[in-house]
Amino acid sequence: MKTKGAPYAFLAPALVLFAAFLAAPIVYAGYLSLRRVKVSGLGLGAGARTEVWAGLGNYARSLTDPEFVPSVLRVGAYGLIVVPVMLGLALVMALLLDAGRTRVGTFARTSIFLPYAVPAVIASLLWGFLYLPRVSPIVDVLDRVGITAPDALSSSWVLYAVANIAVWGGTGFNMIVLYTALRAIPTDLFEAARIDGASDIQIALRIKIPVIGPSLVMTFLFSLIATLQVFAEPMTLRPLSNTISTTWTPLMKVYRDAFVRNDIYSAAATSVIIAAATFVISYGFLKLVGSRAFSQEN
Amino acid sequence: MKKTLASVFAAALILTTAACSSDDSDDTPAANPDEKVALTYWSWAPNMDKVVEGWNASHPNIQVTVNKQDGGDPAVAKLLTAIKAGSGAPDVMQAEYQKIPTLVAADAVADIAKEAGDLKAKFPESAWNAVTLGGEALYGVPQDSGPMMFFYRSDVFDKAGVQVPKTWDEYAAAARTIHQKNPKQYLGTFSSNDPGWFAGLSQQAGASWWGVQGESWTVAINDATTKKVADYWGGLVQEGVIDNKPMYTPEWNAALNDGTQVGWLGAVWGPGVLEGNAASTKGKWKTALLPNWDAAAPANGNWGGSATSVTSQSKHKAQAAEFVKWLNTDPAAVKALAGTANVYPAANDATSVALTQPPAFFSNQPDFYTIAAEAGKITKPFTYGPNVNVAYSSYNDAFGKAAEGKKAADFGAALDTIQQATVGDLKNAGFTVAG
């Protein structure tokens, strides 16, 4: 009896924490998404508002909100910029560091990684100052040499301005992941390739990249999820510009509904939709690339 | 939060015998004068605890503790959460005028008409209207108000040979002259970030975005009056003589400081903002009444301001109401509000008892508060509705687009978008909406 109970005793802390801080909030959000407040008349005074079942009404409203589809498309475009650029840069830097050509390897590694340690809100504020023409030293310098810099927060540039912050902040992390994977490759592979006459570039393309494939898949998946959840950067830049609306990304819409409009019910519905979409996309991606991501040993 | 909860619980436990008495002659707080009552007060005004010390010293049986808040929006979000949770709300709460209908609709603030007595004559009509919602109930006592005022760089005006505009036509002409003489300079900016600012300008023109008609709400955000205001600004932005960048950004601060924004349609609390953002321009600014639509019938709008309300969770409504009344009408308290908490008290007699000196940043203008008092007196009534937050966030989006596009026609259309969002939200929640 004692031995039978032991595993559960060890599991209990994790299970309790999981139930209290993950499962329960999810269930509560699901419950809220099916509720709504019903007001009668002027809605003033006690008893004028009651909470009632809403069925799937909140979901229908969320999906048919004219701001919802554009915000989803915007995040799609944002992802098309961020994910390839960030992972491309991370891969190139990891390969360069791994090639050992540079003496300043440790310094370079740290300095590339450092932006990841800056919280997204702080990073957005820093970049915000660099974007605003009148306070930006970059615009100043360009002005001196006779180049008129475009307004980074104007409607044609704002997507790149936000993507740039994410790339700046995320490249270092992905670089470290890929670099660590590169260091784990047995060196006899390279020796064999060199004896066969392969150049550094050929080694990189034919050996290193295929071998760290699983790591690339993982970083891609993380980047994808981070893209779907983009929030802090546009939220921080919003008051600085005319071009970022309160529903610029789906998560910003959740925030607006819950904390600006005091409508936690439709915010809950939108959250459930985002969570479901994130799950489907991540799962679909993993299915698509097969089991490569988790089968390095085979 | 926890602390607040604990203290509220403690107060509730200790004082379960407290009776809420509706009989309150001026100096006896409740049925039993020996009974000690502890009240909590959420406010974000600076140094409010020092103002309250004056009350605590003279009222040993009603001790008020100030709980400093981050600002109007977070305080309301916290209060609404506490109301939904059933406990955790303070007894007394600072509430911005535009939030009062939202709080009343959520049953978060109490009607203290009976406890407070007749105070109507002590406050300007616009402020009184905001705390009564035009009815018999009283959902708070006006604390501070924000009559709009026009701030301008008198040195730039003199150099450009521009007179202080008395009408909006003159303002437009001045904007053109200043921008033509120096293409880097603007007389102002249209801010898509400040719905309260645009609401104030519309209020001046005679708009009232919400209203009560019998048992239903009316919404008139895209009425002819507001359209007139939007079209006016759209025209100036399209022409390029007024900037289209939002206020309260590092960009705007820099422009005030380096003399490229040479005017600001602000409010009575503006000197503090200018001092913080454009300290190096001290002594160059002057203030005047807002330009008018009709020079013969001067009017004004309000931007900012708040009331002090008693929450529906308070167990000591009578004592709380007495404190609220003292805070906003007692001459010593009003003086402390102005001098210590740095707000512009809503009480009519504030100018004579408290505001004899101009603010430091405007020491060159001794009649600053005379102008402010005049601005407050001519402020038009304006009714806020139960979903101001929805309209305001819709303003951010719709006017952000319009300002970015710089097309006059989009400004009027933005109002239609806001109207639609606001009415849609009311109907969806079940409110009765007329029209």
Interface residues (C-beta under 8 A of the other chain):
Chain A: V37 K38 V39 S40 G41 L42 G43 L44 G45 A46 G47 A48 R49 R61 E67 G128 F129 L132 P133 R134 V135 S154 S155 P239 L240 S241 N242 T243 I244 S245 T246 T247 R256 F259 V260 R261 N262
Chain B: A77 L80 P101 T102 V104 A105 A106 D107 L133 S192 N193 V212 E215 S216 W217 N244 K245 P246 Y248 T249 P250 E251 A254 A255 D258 T260 S312 P386 N387 N389 V390 S393 N396 D397 F399 G400 K401 A403 E404 D425 N428 A429 G430 F431 T432
